[in-house]
Amino acid sequence: MKNARQFDAELFGRMGVFTAKLYADVSRDFIGKQYEFMGTSKYEGIKNLSEKMNQVYWRETLLRVYWAAALNLMRHQRWQAGCASAFNAPANLLSFAANLRGLVEGALDANYSLAPVPFTLAGNRMMIESALEGRLEELFIAKELEERLIHFVYARKTGKGDGATNPASHTALKPKDYRNAIGLPAEDRVSFSSLYDELCGLCHPTAYSLAFLWDQTTRGDAYTIHITGGEDDARIRALCQKFEKTIELAMSLSVTVSALCLKTLNWFSLPEVRCTSIERWNFDDVPAWKKVRAMLSEGVAQ
């Protein structure tokens, strides 16, 4: 009997195996962690102490980065495991499509929220360190960073009357908006759109979600309906082959961004966000990490 790792390899190739192994390794560092955040009223009650306010603000910001990176890996793992489970005999095309759709949507959401994070932290490393040490006198906040982190954890679909009570950061974007906002080349945006449309067709109660279960032969104006077994296994394989590069990109957009957040956090003197296991993973060939690491090393302010 095949194990989950073998299904990851069959469905998603080397990237599937990589993401599954990375999660299994690094999740040992963050599952069970507990962080406490200061209440708004207490924080705003700190008077004439920019050093203390900076210290609290940046400690909690780094905690939020760790929190978001961990949650993203945990969610991704569940979608990927769902795909593998749906491929296990008896294969289930509809279940697979629902899980893959969740994986793709989650990847774009995570990249939108977390991709800028390592660069912001790296570019302001020296000031953040001064804040953590309680030495930074001038109040220093990163509003955009803060909004993206809040958006990732709290954003949801809101109704027409929610705007007055919920900040914009709590409103989830549409899948196409995430897809268009993360700077993908036009070719990749089109490919993501095609994959998403196909998955939606299977997940929604439409003719497309039924078509694989029957076929029709015609003779003149008469026809015969044949209810088939669906051939779910073959159709899942065909879907993965058709969108191989796009699915691989989705996995990279999701898992790599979490890994880079965790690796960046390891450069800061805050023990609570240390992830020892991520250092066993080499990202030296990832262009984004090369740039972030150079910024961290130089302490360049952006």
N, C-alpha and C positions, 0 to 999 in steps of 0.2 A: 504493500500500500504506500502511495506517495505521501510525503509530508508537505506541510505548508510551504517550506522553502523551495521544494521542487515545483510547486504550482506557481510561486512567484517567478521562478526562472522561465517556465514555459510561457507564461502570460506576458511578462514584462522584461525578460532578458536580464542582462547584468544590472541594470538600474533597479529592477525589482528586488533582486537579491541584496544589492547594496543598501537600499532604503530599509529593508526589513532587518538586516543585520545591525545597521546603525541604531535604529530604534531600540532593538533588544539590548544593545550595549549601553547607550546613554540613559535610557529610562531608569536604570538602577540608581542614577544620581539624583533624579528629581521626584520620583514618586514618593509621596509621604511627607514632602517638605511643607512647612507652614510658615507663612509670613504675616506680620501684623502691620497695618497701615494706620497712620495717625488720622483722626477725625478732622474734617475741614475746619470746624470751629476752633479746635485746639491749635491747629496750624496757623490760622489767621490771627490767633491771639498772641502769637509770638511778637513782641514789640521791640523794634529797634535792634534786632539781632539778625542782620542779614546772613552772618556766618552760620547761625543755627538753622535759619530757614533754608539756606542753600544745602546744608548737610542733610536735612530731612528730605528735601525735594529730590536730590539726586540719589540718595539711598533708595527711596521708594520708586524712582524712575528705573533704576537698574533692576530692582525687584520685579517691576512690571515687564521688563524685557525678558527676564528669565522665565517668568510666568507665561508670557505669550509664546515664547519659543517652545516651551515644554508642552503647552496645550496643543499647539499646532502639530507637533510630532505625535502626540497621543491620538489626535483626531485622524491624522493621515494613516496611522497604523491600522486603525479600525476600518477605514474605508478600504485600504489595501487588503486587509485580512478578509473583509467581506467579499471582495472580488475573487480571492483565492478559494474561499468556501463555496461560492456560487459556481466555480469551475469544477469542483469536486463532484464525482459521480453521485447521483444523477445531476448533470449540469443544468443550470437554470439561467437562461439568457436574460430574463427580465430582472432577476435579482442582481445579476452581474452588471447590467446596464445602470441600475439604480445606484449601486455602490461606486461604479466608475464615474458616474455623473457627480456624486458627492465628492469624490476624490478631486476631480477636475475643478469644480466650483471652489472647493476648499483651498486648492493650490493657488488659484488666482487671487482669492481673498487674502491669503497669508502673504503672498508676495507683495500685494498692494500695501499692506500694513507694515510688514517687517523688513522689506528690502532696503529702505533708506536708513534703518536703525544702525547697523554697524558703521556706516559712513558718518552719521551724525555723532556717534559716540567716539569714534576714532579721531574725527576732526577736532573735537573739543576735549580730548583726553586730559590735558594738563589742567584745564579749568575744572573739569569734573573731579579730578583727584584733589584739587585744592578745596573744593566744596565738601567732599567726603571727609577730609581732614579737619573741616571747620575753619579753614583759613581764608576762604573767599569772601571778601567784604561786600562787593557789589552784587546785588541780587541777579542771578543768572538762571533763566528758565529756557526750555526748548518747547515752545507751544506746539509746533507741528509734530514733533516726536511724541509728545504727550497725547495729542489727538489721535494719532495713528494707533498707538498702543491701546487706548481706550476703545477705539473703533473696533479693533480686532476682537476684544473680549466681550464687548457689550452690544455691538451693532445688531440690529434685528429689523425685520420688516415692520414699519409703523403705519398707522392709519392716518387719515386726513386730519383728525383732531389731535394727533399726538405732537404736532410741531411746537405747540405752545409750552408743553411740559417736558419734552425730550430735546436735548442738544443735538446738533447735526451729527456729531460723532457717534451717536447711538442709532443712527439710521443706516441700515445696510443698503449698499448699492445694488443695482441689477448686475447679473453676471456679465453682460456685455460691457458695462461701465468699468468693472474691474479689469476685464480683458483689454480694454482700450486705454486704461490709465497707467499700465505698468511698462510702457515703452517697448512693446514687442514689435518686431518687423511685420510689415503688412502680410507677408506670406504666412507667418505663424498665427496672426489674428484670424485670417481666413480659415486656416486649418482647425483652430480651436472652435470657431463658429460652426464649421461643418460637423465636427465630432459632437459638439454640444447639441446640435439640431437632431442628429441621429439618436443620441441617447435620450433626449426628450421625447422623441417619437415613440421609443420603446417604453418609456416610463409613464407616459400619459395614456389614458384610455381612448386611443385612436385606432384607426384601421391598421396603422403601421405596427402597433403592438400585438395585432392578431395575425398579420399576414404570414408570419413564419410558421404558423400552425396549420395552414391549409393551402391547397393549390387547386387549380381549376383547369379543366380541359373542355374545349368547345367543339361542337360539330354543327355547323350551320348556325341556327339560332338557338340550339339546345346546348346545355353545358352540364358537366359533371363536377361535383365538389368532392374533394378528397381531403379528409382530415388526417394530417400527418403527425409524426412524433415530435416535430419541431427541429430536430437535429441541433439542439442547443450547444453541444460541445463544439461542433464544426463552426457554428455561427459566431461563437465567442472567439474562437481562434481567428476567424476571418476579420472580425472587428478589430482585434488587437494588431493584426498584420496591416490592415488598411491604415490605421492611425498610429503605427508604431512610434514614429518620431514625435508626434504630438503628445502621446501618453508619457513618453520618456521625458519630454520637456516639462510637462505638468509635475511629474515627480521631482524633477530637479528644482523647479521653481519653489516647491513647497519645502522639501526636506533640506535642501542646501541652505536656504535662507535661515532656517532655524539653527542649523549647525554653525553658520557664520555668526549669528547672534551670540551663541554660547561661547564660541572661540574668542570673540571680541570681549565678552564679559570677563574672561579669564585674565585679561590685561589690567583689570582694575582691582584695587585693594579692598574689596568687599567680599569677605569669605562666604557670605550667604549665597552668592551667585556663582560660586566656583563650580565648574563641571569638569572634573578630572578626566572622565572617560572620553570626552570629545577630543582630547589631545592625542588619543591613539589613532585618530582619523586624519589622513593627510589631504588637505585641500590646496596644496601648493600649485596645482595646475588650474585652479579656478581663478579667472581674471579678477573677479570681484574681491576675492580674499587677498590676492596679491596687492591690490590697491589699498585695501583696508589695513593690511599688515604694515605696509609702508607708512601709512598715516599714523598708525599706532606707534611705530618705532621712532618716528620723527617728532611726534607731538604737534603736527601741523594743525593750525587753527583755520577753519574754513568760514 
